[in-house]
Amino acid sequence: MFEGTHIPLYDWFYTIIQFLTHTKGISSVQLSKDLGVTQKTAWSMLHKIRCNLMEDTSKLGDVFSGVVQMDETYIGGKAKGKIWQNQGRSRKQKTPVFGLLTRDRVFALTVPDVSTKTLHTVINWVVKRHSTVVTDGFVSYIGLSKNYRHEVVEHKKGSYKNKRGFHTNGIEGFWGQLKRGLKSTYHSVGRKYLDRYCSEFSFRYNNRHLSTLQVFINFLSGDNFHVSRKLLLANTT
């Protein structure tokens, strides 16, 4: 990742630690002030780190098992119109994001839509058969019982835990962290780079119980690669 860089390794290591251990991340504006570099340089450094945090979905087959909470949400600008028209699963100016969470890890990615075909394709690829999947009552989840034990929590009926004690509080809590971080630190994130930010917050959530040193080591020991300018500016959705 540091191939051909003109940035001192000390500054890179400082950036990695600050970026990965701050609950809500660090903005390119703040980083540029900390390092004494331009915002453009700081932006490039942060996105190179994000690129190296993104997981190869081709290697995620059956990686989730046991009890798997899942949910979808929308992230993006406010749609025009009355407030009540923009709540829930709004598609106007927003990007659909799908997430899965177990006791050990969370994974989130943008999806083209939240149709049955799209969501079931993701679920069938990353979740091991016969696992317990926990969802709300959204219609796109109908049919999961063919391959999984499907536990449904009927949020529309005012229930946040079903009769057998299953809930989706974990994945909903992650959505809260993601959205608060995007709003307070980055203010606005477009569809083009949203997958990178999802990977950022997923990595931070998955390593939240580790020490700063261990988080740093985990990142450096990963499959890091040089990020070309073409890849840096490429669309990730």
Order of alpha helices (4+ residues) and beta strands (2+ residues): alpha-alpha-alpha-beta-beta-beta-alpha-beta-beta-alpha-alpha-alpha-alpha
